[in-house]
């Protein structure tokens, strides 16, 4: 049976096509709505045309009051036409604003979905570490050439984990505390070692990186989730 594979490039192209189709659909929908609104609005000169028709059909209106009334109607028609024109401009601007907001919302939504998928992949596969160098003199750990300045206590915790990883061991919180403090394991509390791990993760800064680097194995203890061949203690 052939095995179906999906590459990152194909996934990216598919996502780009979806975004493009979504943006096109949003723009087309707003253009359709705008067209319908513009067509259903009354003609701006309809009122003026009606007033002009009254002038033509009633040429016997000669009194001063009647002429004044017709002039007022004509002025009202001009005002109505100007107001309707401004309404059309406002509707056009609002449609542009709505299109921009919808397109931006779609793009951010797709980016958020893609980021969540990427984060899920990282959580499943773990962090890829090509080099982990512990410099005791500088109290600095270099993770993939990125330096993290740590305190002496945090360096001790990381060094214990690194040595355990090179020996393929998994240490409990009590064992970590025993190695660092020099006490017997029976005299050490599990929570003390767990607190050292928490402080180490906080010292590394990036919670995602530190949580994946210092892995907690259920009911067994803590271990560095990296290849032991990349560890170097200086």
N, C-alpha and C positions, 0 to 999 in steps of 0.2 A: 504494500500500500504506500503511495507517495506521501511524503510528509509536507504539510503546508507550512511555509515560513513567511513571516512578516518582518520586513526590514524597517529600520527607523526612518529611512528616506520615504518609503511608501506611506508610512503613518503620517509623516509631516506633510506630504503632498495631499493626502486625503483630508487632513485637517485644514490645509489651505483652501482646498476646493469647497469644503463645508462653509468656511468663513466667507469666501467670495460669493457663494450662492446665497448665504444668509443676508449679506449686505445688499446684494442685488434685489432680493425679495423685499427687504425693508424699503429701499429706495423706490421700487416699483409700486409698492402699496401706498406710500406717501404721495407719489406723483398721481396715482389714481384718485386718492382722496382729495388732493388739492384741485385736480381737474374738475371733479364733481362739484366741489364747493364753489369754484369760480363760475361754472356754468349755471349753477342754480341761483346764484346771486342775481338780483334784478339789474337791468341796464341802468347805468348811472345817469343817462340822459332821458330815461323814460318819463320822469316828472316834467322836465323841460319840454319834451315833445307834447305832453298832454296840455300844458299851459299854452303852448303855441297853437295847438288845435282849437283851444277855447277862443283865442284871439281871432283866428280865421273864421270860425263858425259863428261868432257873435260880433260882427262888425258894427252892429247897431248900438253897442255899449259906448255911449258918449259922455255920460256924466262923469264928473271928477272923482266921485267915490268909487264908481265901477272901475275906472282906469287905475286908480290907486290900488284897488284890490288885486287887479291883474298884475301890477308891478310887484306887489308883495309875493304873489304866487310865483312869479318868475324868479325872484330873489331866493325864495325857499327852495325852488327846484335846483338852483345853482349850488346852494349850500348842501342839499341832499346829495348831489353828484360828487362834490368834493369829499363829503363824509364817506360815501361808498367807496371812493377811490382809496382813501386812507385805510378803510377796513380791508380792502384787497391786499394792500401792502403789509398790514399787520398779520393777516392770515399767511401770506407768503413767508414772512420772517419766522413766524411760529412753526411752519412746516419745515423750514430749513433747520431750525433749532431742534425740533423733534427728531428729524432724520439724523442729525449729528449725535444726539444723545442715544438713540437706539443703536446706531452703528458702534459707538464707543462702548455701550453696555454689552453688545454681542462680542466685540473683540476682547474686552476684559473677562467676560465669562469663559470664552474659549481658552484664553491664557490661564485662567484659574484652574480650569479642568485639566489642561496640559501640565500645569505645575503640580497639581495633586497626583496625577498619574506618575510623574517623574519622582515625586517624593515617595510614593508607594513602591516604585521600583528600587529606589535607594534603600528603603527599609527592608525590602525582601532580600536584596543582594548584598547589603552591607556596604561599608565604605572601602574604597580601593586605596590601599596604602602601599606606595612603592618604596618608601624609606621612612624609618622612625629612628631618629638619632637622639639619645639622651646625653646632654652635656652637663655633668655634675658641677663642673667648675663655673659655668655660666648660669646654672639653674634654669636651663632652657631646653625645651624639647622641640626638635625640628620634625614636623610632620609634612612629608612631601615638599621639603624645602621651605615650609612656612614655620617660622619660629614662634613659640609660645613661652613667654616668661612666667615661670612658676616659683612658688616659695620652696624653701628647703623641705618642708613637710610634704608638699605635694610631689616634689621630685622623688622623695623616698617611696611614696605610695606607688607612683608610676614605675619606678625602678623595680620594686617588688613584683609588680604585675608583669613587667617585661621579662624578668628572670624566670618567673613561673611559666610564662608562655614559651620561652626557649626550652624549658624542661617538659613541655606539654602537660603542665599542671593547671588545675583550677582551684583557686584559693577561696575559702569562705571568709566572711568578715572577721571572724575570730582569728583565723590563721594570719590574715594580713596584719591585724593589730599585734599579734604575737611576734611576728618577724620584725616589725618596726620598733616596737617597744622593748623587745628582748624578754618579755615575760613568757610564762608557760601558756599554752593555748587554753588550758582549762581555767586559767585566771583571767582570760580576756572575754569581753562581751562581743557578741555578733554585731550589735548596733554601733559599736565603736569603729569597727572596720567599714560598716556601711556608711557611716558619717565621713570617713576618709575618702571613700569612693565619690560621695556626693560633692565634697569639696574639690576633688580632682576634676570632676566634670564641670563644676562651676568655674574652676581656674582655666580650663581649656576654652571657655567662652561660648562657642557655638554648641548649643544643646543637642542639635541633631548629630553633629560630628562626634561629640564626646559620648553620647548615648550609644552610638554604633561602634565607636572605638573600644570603649570599656563596656563589655557585654555582660549582662547578668543571666547566668544559666540557672534555671529554676531548680531549687533544692540542692544545688551543687556549689555555687559560688560565683566568683567574678573572673573574667579572662579577657585578655586583649584579643579582639576579633580581627587579627591580621596574621599574615604568614610570618612565622618566626625567623625566616631567613632575611627579612628586611630590617630586623631590630639590631641596633648598634648602640652600645653603652660606652661613652667616652669619659 
